[in-house]
Amino acid sequence: MVLIISQNEDSIINPILRYLVYFKIKFIRITEDTKVCLEQIELNNLITDFRLSIYNPTLKKIIFLNYSEIKFVWHRRGYFNIERNFQFEEDYLRKYFQEEYSYLNNFIKYKFSLIPHLNKQSDERINKLAVLDKAKVIGLLIPDTLISKNINCINDFIYLNESIITKAINSGAIYKNENMTIGCGTIKITTKDINENSESLSLLSLFQKNVIKKFDIRIFYINKQFFASAILSQKNPKTRIDFREYDSQTPNRIIPIQLPNEIVVKLSTLMHELNINSGSIDMIYSESNQFIFLEVNPVGQFEQVYIPCNYNIDIYIASLIKSKYEGI
């Protein structure tokens, strides 16, 4: 059995699921709406096994799954959590059993990490600053970065770099309500912006050199393979600073590219040291003809590479799962 953990709206995996059906690979997909209960854990000198009950809303029935039956886990997106259906009026009892169930949940995720898998739930909590630091040590170029709330330091940084941008320290932290979105996107700023909004700098903020680029690079990495694309974002003012400010009227052209071997070796080393076997890598190609590393998203979308560049990523992933499932 193959266990796939994803989000409800993650429709990009549907072609892969169709290939798994074609390959006659048995799989179960769990989303945030799936009811998963832990029935038991058996741990002795001969075996370690546990049993899950999974409610399938489509079939309207419960499926039982033993750990020993799982041959491959793909943590695509979302979270795996066993259901906590206890209710106590006493606060101390509720906290006690929440802690107990957290330990059980962590044990299950630990066991998932011991069998063939793509990604782990812990990958979603990767520290972007630690990745930048590791990339620099490996020899990849990174943009000059400053985290500060000191106006003088920030103005000095602008002076040294001529032009800077700001974005969330944790680029995965996005908070929304009916009026606004916080933490999404990249913004170019000036000394005037800093001085006129000094009251908003009571907390630490991230600033980076605004590297003038020829194009953006999005790479999907899986199982030591790189599928790279160039996003021609510079001619459109809307996408020049951040290509994620998509222009649906005049979309950016995206083309396949071949990465230099030197960059492939360094990125391979980085992913190996991060212990990540799949993810999306963002880079830029500067006007000075340099590859600049930005970040790794272990559970990033591959649709942006897969569709416009006509890469057979869906077949590749399905075939990879098939080979692991069959023990090849």
MIVOVEX-993830 format. One record per residue (C-alpha): x, y, z. Coordinates in steps of 0.1 Angstrom, whole numbers, padded with zeros to 4 digits, always signed. Layout:
<pts>
XYZ
...
</pts>
This chain:
<pts>
+0000+0000+0000
+0011+0036-0008
+0001+0063+0017
-0003+0098+0002
-0007+0128+0025
-0019+0159+0008
-0043+0189+0009
-0078+0187-0005
-0072+0214-0032
-0038+0199-0043
-0052+0188-0077
-0018+0187-0094
-0013+0152-0080
-0043+0139-0098
-0024+0129-0130
+0000+0110-0108
-0028+0091-0090
-0042+0082-0124
-0009+0066-0133
-0008+0047-0101
-0042+0033-0110
-0029+0024-0144
+0001+0007-0127
-0023-0011-0104
-0007+0003-0073
-0029+0003-0043
-0029+0037-0025
-0047+0056+0002
-0049+0094+0001
-0053+0113+0033
-0062+0150+0034
-0070+0174+0063
-0106+0163+0062
-0098+0126+0065
-0107+0111+0098
-0077+0090+0110
-0078+0071+0143
-0051+0051+0160
-0064+0017+0169
-0034+0002+0186
+0004+0000+0187
+0022-0033+0191
+0058-0031+0201
+0079-0061+0212
+0112-0079+0205
+0099-0093+0172
+0078-0066+0156
+0068-0030+0157
+0034-0024+0142
+0004-0001+0145
-0031-0001+0131
-0050+0029+0117
-0086+0033+0109
-0093+0057+0080
-0127+0069+0071
-0132+0071+0034
-0160+0097+0027
-0163+0086-0009
-0169+0050-0002
-0186+0059+0031
-0167+0032+0050
-0137+0027+0073
-0105+0013+0059
-0081-0004+0083
-0044+0000+0076
-0014-0016+0093
+0020+0000+0093
+0035-0033+0080
+0013-0030+0049
+0027+0004+0039
+0055+0002+0014
+0058+0039+0005
+0048+0073+0020
+0045+0105+0000
+0040+0135+0022
+0029+0158-0005
+0014+0186+0015
-0008+0191+0046
-0005+0174+0080
-0010+0139+0093
-0026+0138+0127
-0045+0111+0145
-0079+0121+0158
-0082+0133+0193
-0118+0128+0201
-0116+0131+0239
-0134+0158+0258
-0127+0168+0294
-0141+0196+0314
-0109+0196+0335
-0082+0216+0319
-0054+0195+0334
-0068+0163+0319
-0073+0178+0285
-0037+0190+0285
-0024+0157+0297
-0040+0137+0270
-0032+0162+0243
+0004+0157+0252
+0000+0119+0252
-0016+0119+0218
+0012+0143+0205
+0038+0117+0215
+0018+0089+0197
+0015+0111+0166
+0052+0118+0166
+0060+0081+0169
+0039+0074+0138
+0056+0101+0118
+0089+0087+0129
+0080+0053+0117
+0069+0067+0084
+0103+0083+0080
+0120+0048+0082
+0103+0034+0051
+0108+0046+0015
+0093+0081+0012
+0091+0114-0005
+0093+0143+0020
+0085+0142+0057
+0061+0163+0076
+0090+0179+0095
+0103+0192+0061
+0075+0218+0061
+0092+0235+0091
+0126+0240+0074
+0144+0272+0085
+0150+0294+0055
+0178+0314+0071
+0196+0281+0080
+0193+0270+0044
+0207+0303+0031
+0237+0299+0055
+0243+0263+0045
+0240+0272+0008
+0267+0299+0013
+0290+0274+0030
+0286+0250+0001
+0296+0277-0024
+0263+0289-0038
+0259+0327-0042
+0231+0342-0020
+0218+0378-0019
+0232+0401+0008
+0207+0398+0037
+0200+0419+0068
+0176+0413+0096
+0172+0444+0117
+0149+0470+0133
+0176+0497+0136
+0168+0524+0110
+0205+0536+0108
+0216+0500+0100
+0189+0496+0074
+0197+0529+0057
+0234+0519+0056
+0224+0486+0040
+0204+0505+0014
+0234+0528+0007
+0257+0499+0002
+0234+0479-0020
+0217+0508-0039
+0184+0489-0040
+0168+0465-0015
+0137+0444-0011
+0118+0432+0020
+0098+0400+0026
+0087+0378+0054
+0115+0362+0075
+0096+0329+0072
+0083+0330+0036
+0059+0302+0044
+0041+0322+0071
+0010+0336+0055
-0019+0350+0076
-0052+0361+0061
-0084+0377+0072
-0113+0393+0053
-0093+0426+0049
-0057+0418+0043
-0029+0392+0037
+0003+0394+0058
+0036+0378+0049
+0031+0371+0012
+0053+0386-0016
+0084+0407-0021
+0084+0445-0020
+0111+0470-0032
+0118+0497-0007
+0138+0529-0004
+0153+0551+0023
+0123+0573+0021
+0100+0543+0028
+0121+0534+0058
+0121+0569+0073
+0084+0576+0067
+0074+0542+0083
+0099+0541+0111
+0071+0533+0136
+0065+0500+0119
+0101+0489+0125
+0096+0481+0162
+0101+0444+0153
+0129+0427+0133
+0124+0427+0095
+0142+0410+0067
+0159+0430+0039
+0179+0417+0009
+0198+0433-0019
+0176+0437-0050
+0197+0417-0075
+0190+0429-0110
+0182+0397-0129
+0178+0385-0164
+0152+0359-0154
+0139+0339-0125
+0146+0302-0121
+0123+0276-0106
+0136+0241-0102
+0118+0209-0092
+0141+0184-0075
+0132+0148-0069
+0153+0117-0063
+0186+0135-0074
+0169+0147-0106
+0165+0184-0116
+0137+0198-0137
+0147+0234-0143
+0127+0263-0159
+0135+0300-0166
+0107+0324-0159
+0110+0355-0182
+0096+0379-0157
+0116+0410-0163
+0098+0427-0192
+0066+0429-0171
+0067+0456-0143
+0042+0436-0123
+0064+0405-0121
+0098+0422-0122
+0104+0422-0085
+0084+0391-0076
+0072+0367-0104
+0045+0354-0080
+0026+0386-0086
+0011+0367-0116
-0003+0387-0145
-0031+0366-0159
-0036+0390-0188
+0000+0388-0199
+0015+0357-0183
+0053+0353-0182
+0069+0329-0207
+0084+0299-0190
+0110+0277-0208
+0131+0247-0199
+0167+0253-0192
+0198+0231-0185
+0216+0240-0153
+0255+0241-0154
+0271+0211-0139
+0287+0232-0112
+0253+0244-0099
+0238+0209-0101
+0267+0195-0079
+0262+0223-0053
+0224+0220-0052
+0227+0182-0049
+0251+0187-0020
+0227+0211-0004
+0196+0188-0007
+0217+0159+0006
+0228+0179+0037
+0193+0191+0043
+0181+0154+0040
+0154+0164+0015
+0147+0141-0014
+0121+0163-0031
+0113+0200-0033
+0112+0233-0053
+0143+0255-0055
+0141+0292-0064
+0171+0310-0079
+0177+0340-0101
+0201+0346-0130
+0216+0380-0126
+0226+0406-0152
+0262+0398-0143
+0256+0362-0154
+0256+0346-0120
+0233+0320-0105
+0219+0333-0071
+0203+0309-0047
+0171+0321-0029
+0154+0293-0011
+0141+0257-0010
+0105+0248-0005
+0104+0210+0003
+0066+0208-0005
+0066+0234-0032
+0044+0232-0063
+0059+0216-0094
+0030+0226-0117
+0048+0257-0127
+0077+0236-0141
+0058+0205-0152
+0032+0220-0175
+0048+0249-0194
+0081+0230-0199
+0064+0198-0209
+0084+0177-0184
+0070+0143-0177
+0072+0148-0139
+0039+0130-0133
+0051+0099-0150
+0085+0102-0132
+0069+0104-0098
+0044+0076-0105
+0072+0054-0118
+0094+0062-0088
+0065+0052-0064
+0059+0020-0085
+0096+0010-0082
+0096+0015-0044
+0063-0003-0041
+0076-0033-0060
+0109-0032-0041
+0131-0025-0071
</pts>
